[in-house]
Amino acid sequence: MPCRRNPTWLMPPSSRFTGTAKAQRGTQSQAIGRSKGGMTTKILVLTDALGNLVRFELLPGNRGVAPLIEGIEFGALLGDKAFDAHWIVEDLDRRGAKVVISQHPGRAQKLKIDAEMYKWRHLIENFFCKLKEFKRIAIRACKTDQSFTEMIYLAAAVINSR
């Protein structure tokens, strides 16, 4: 028998939910965004010269590059085309760091990169291959970004212990 004091079945659907229930719905705490491949999460990783995890950040798939290098001293930044932005190159020049970033084909001012140093970018790719060996990370089995972050930390600890 329905409750006579608060008959929710008589209310319109928009007024059945409280404000807190609506605030918890959606993808705001999941780091998921729509890109060409569908709903995805971008993992930006900063590794040391040996390919060990230093710092990472989760972004929705439709977002650009986050300021991942703030507060860290380094001599060179090896990156792919996602890091080929004027503000990143200017920041690296101010710091005196070497820019070793693959460039977009349509870049007006081509930068000279050290080809021998660029070969070491495989360490980052190797880290991602090792990270994707963990099924929960490869298929994004965690719902929230906090639990996904914890899984990446756990996987990185296992990778470093090998």
Disulfide bonds with the S-S distance in Angstrom:
none
